Amino acid sequence: MNKKLKIAVIVLTVLALGAFAVWRYVNKPSIDYSKQKATHRFSFAELLQKIETDTASLKNSLISVEGTIKKIIRDSSNITLELGYDSIMSSVTCQIDSRHTSDFVAAKEGSTVEIKGLVSDISLDPESVFGNTVQLTYCSLNNK
């Protein structure tokens, strides 16, 4: 009986440690990119030119984009900014990091901002009917 009890304690200890490790991995905090330096810095127009020729170097990189706010979408806990011009369909869509939504409370359409974020997707439209789109996540104001 003593041997079975030792085996049961060892198995339960291993299972508890495994469950704790999985819980820590699932609940780990995301990186706050606002404290990191952008690898590339663009104006809105420069970024649109860059994606026409080279998207591979931008994918999953932290970039800074200066542009005019075309549209602001606010819901219960998220803010999404769309940078661009009304005259063209292309845009940069920025999902604001929830830790930095207070920085954008006073943001208004038509104002100029410099935003830093992680490039999560680049959509190219070869016929330019719908325009090109760069999707940024974990965005914050670029405090240079």
Beta strands, then each sheet from edge to edge (+ up, - down):
strand 1: 40-43
strand 2: 62-74
strand 3: 79-84
strand 4: 91-96
strand 5: 112-123
strand 6: 133-141
sheet 1: 1+ 2+ 3- 4+ 6+ 5-
end
